[in-house]
């Protein structure tokens, strides 16, 4: 009979072999990955004019001048009321409710002019609004 007390050893997890295996797998994946382009097919891609790429039917560009005048697309509006702007936006929205309004306001334009464009868009039901900016001169 063995009357000695049993010593329980704490199980330990040795991470060094695990890390070694992961590094070997990583090196294998890095070496087996190909970075070549698809050279099997020689393609001549068609060319397009840059002006044609800019014509997007879902975009409505609204310009706001420094004195509060409006232009929808390239057409200047006669009136400055929200109702006039809403009617112009309704006519310009060829994509319906999916149209995106791009507000291009002058830096010195009154805040109320920009808010009026946003209110007209809300009345028409156009919810996607973004603002055009330019980068600062260095």
C-alpha angles and dihedrals in degrees: 000000000000111000097173115119113252114244113219114214119211111240112238132197115223108210098185096081090044092054091046091054092048092051091050090051091048092051090048092052092047093051096044095050114099119219096188123121121236097281094161092084121052105206132182106205121211120252127229135197115252092229091058091054092055094056102094116168094207095059123087112188113205115191121201117196125212091256093051100262118144135215125186109204102328096324118101117224120232098209129052098208126114090241092057090049092048091052092049091049091048090054093045096048099096092160093052118219091353092068118120119220116214111196111205104186128176114248089241095046115123115260089232091062092058092045089051090056090050091049091050090051090051091051091052091046098246109143104173108088128164135171127233116225136171130220119260116258112253 
